[in-house]
C-alpha cells in the first residue's frame, strides 16, 4: 500500500464544535476521496485551532481503520514540529499532502525527501493585505511572507482554491526562480475549488428536526413564524463589506415588512474583531434593529435546522484582492441546502451563482443594488414556501444541482488523485536559483558573439548617455 502522510487542520466537519472553519472543511475534502482507496495507507495529522475546542484540548491518537490513523495536536503546542517529525519518521511516507497554508508551512519544515503536494487554500498575501488595511499597520506582512516563501520553495505540487489564485501563485513561483529551464512544461499548480457534500449527521437532523440541544427554533424565537429570513452564516472577516451589507438590508426592510436578517457566527477571534463590531454598531443605531437577529457561534449540529428555516442566503464582500482570489464556503453551503443566494460579484463562486442562475449576483460596493436584489427575491417569495414563485424555487434547485454535480469531493480532487498514481518530486527540486544575484557569463558571451563587440559597446554608450 502507498504510504501517505496528510497534514491538515481541524475541527473536521463531523466534529460538533462551536465553529466550523473553512480549513477543517478543506482538510476533509482532501481526506475523504483517499479513504475510498484500499491501496492507500494514511496517517492524518490535524493541527487543531484552539479557539474551536477550548483550553482543555490535548493530543489525540486514534486508529480509525487498518489503513488509517489520525493524530491531533494543538497549533500552540511547543512540540508541534518534533511531534509531526516523529510521526513522519516512524511512518516513512512515500508522499506528503498538506492542506491549507499553515499546515503546508509546517510540512515544509519537516525533514523529508518525499514529494510534497501543498494546498494553499486562499492567497495568504491577499488576506494579509486585508488584515493590514483593517489594522492600519503592515507589521504582519513579513510573517505571512515568510510562510508563503517557505512553502513555495519546498513543495513539488500546489493546489489553489481559485483560478485567479493559481495565476498569482505562478507569479510567486517565477520570482522564486522556479519557472526555469528544468520545470518547462511542468504543471506546478492545480485548481481545486471548494468541495461540499452532505454529511450523514446533517441528513439525520433534517429528517428528525431535532438536535441534542432541542429544536433550534427556540434560538430564533425573536423571528416570527412566516417571516422572510435572510441568512448570513459564519464569521465577519476583514473582506466582509459591513457597510453595504447593513445599508442594503436596512433599505430593503423599509419596504419588506416581513424581512428579518438572521446571522450565525460573529467576530473572527485572533484575526478580526473590528468588522463585526462596526456592523453591530450600525444596527444598534437603526430603527430596524429588532429585525436583526444574531445567534452567535452555534454548535455544528444545529446548522442544518437554521438553513431549513431560512428563506435565502446573503454574502456581501469588499472589492479587494482577497475577494477576487478567494472562496466563500457560505455560498457553497447555501446552495447545497437549496437556498437562493444574493451575493456581490468578486469571488469565483459568486460568478458561478450568476452563471448557473442560483440567485442574484450584483456589482459590489453599491448597497442600493443589494437592496434591490433582496426586494426582488422577497416579491418572488410571496409569503411562504407554499406560495413562492417557480422562479424562486428554480434558484434553489439550480444551486443544489450545481453543488452536487460540480463541487463533490471526487470531482474537485481528481487532479490530486491522478498525481498520486505516480507522485514524483518537481523536476527543479535540486535547482536553487537567486535571480537577483545571477550573472550569466555564458549569456554575455553569447550576446557579444551574436551582435559583435563594437555594436554592443555602442548600445551600452547610448544607454549610459540616455540616448
C-alpha positions, 0 to 999 in steps of 0.5 A: 500500500502507498504510504501517505502522510496528510497534514491538515487542520481541524475541527473536521466537519463531523466534529460538533464544535462551536465553529466550523472553519473553512480549513477543517472543511478543506482538510476533509475534502482532501481526506475523504476521496483517499479513504475510498482507496484500499491501496492507500495507507494514511496517517492524518495529522490535524493541527487543531485551532484552539479557539474551536475546542477550548483550553482543555484540548490535548493530543489525540491518537486514534486508529480509525481503520487498518489503513488509517490513523489520525493524530491531533495536536494543538497549533500552540503546542511547543512540540508541534514540529518534533511531534509531526517529525516523529510521526513522519519518521516512524511512518516513512511516507512515500508522499506528503499532502498538506492542506491549507497554508499553515499546515503546508508551512509546517510540512515544509519544515519537516525533514523529508525527501518525499514529494510534497503536494501543498494546498494553499487554500486562499492567497495568504498575501491577499488576506494579509493585505486585508488584515493590514488595511483593517489594522492600519499597520503592515507589521504582519506582512513579513510573517505571512511572507515568510510562510508563503516563501517557505512553502513555495520553495519546498513543495513539488505540487500546489493546489489553489482554491481559485483560478485567479489564485493559481495565476498569482501563485505562478507569479510567486513561483517565477520570482522564486526562480522556479519557472526555469529551464528544468520545470518547462512544461511542468504543471506546478499548480492545480485548481481545486475549488471548494468541495461540499457534500452532505454529511450523514449527521446533517441528513439525520437532523433534517429528517428528525428536526431535532438536535441534542440541544432541542429544536433550534427554533427556540434560538430564533424565537425573536423571528416570527413564524412566516417571516422572510429570513435572510441568512448570513452564516459564519464569521465577519472577516476583514473582506466582509463589506459591513457597510453595504451589507447593513445599508442594503438590508436596512433599505430593503426592510423599509419596504419588506415588512416581513424581512428579518436578517438572521446571522450565525457566527460573529467576530473572527477571534485572533484575526478580526474583531473590528468588522463585526463590531462596526456592523453591530454598531450600525444596527444598534443605531437603526430603527430596524434593529429588532429585525436583526437577529444574531445567534452567535457561534452555534454548535455544528449540529444545529446548522442544518435546522437554521438553513431549513428555516431560512428563506435565502442566503446573503454574502456581501464582500469588499472589492479587494484582492482577497475577494477576487482570489478567494472562496466563500464556503457560505455560498457553497453551503447555501446552495447545497441546502437549496437556498437562493443566494444574493451575493456581490460579484468578486469571488469565483463562486459568486460568478458561478451563482450568476452563471448557473442562475442560483440567485442574484449576483450584483456589482459590489460596493453599491448597497442600493443594488443589494437592496434591490436584489433582496426586494426582488427575491422577497416579491418572488417569495410571496409569503411562504414556501407554499406560495413562492414563485417557480422562479424562486424555487428554480434558484434553489434547485439550480444551486443544489444541482450545481453543488452536487454535480460540480463541487463533490469531493471526487470531482474537485480532487481528481487532479490530486488523485491522478498525481498520486498514481505516480507522485514524483518530486518537481523536476527543479527540486535540486535547482536553487536559483537567486535571480537577483544575484545571477550573472550569466557569463555564458549569456554575455558571451553569447550576446557579444558573439551574436551582435559583435563587440563594437555594436554592443559597446555602442548600445551600452554608450547610448544607454549610459548617455540616455540616448 
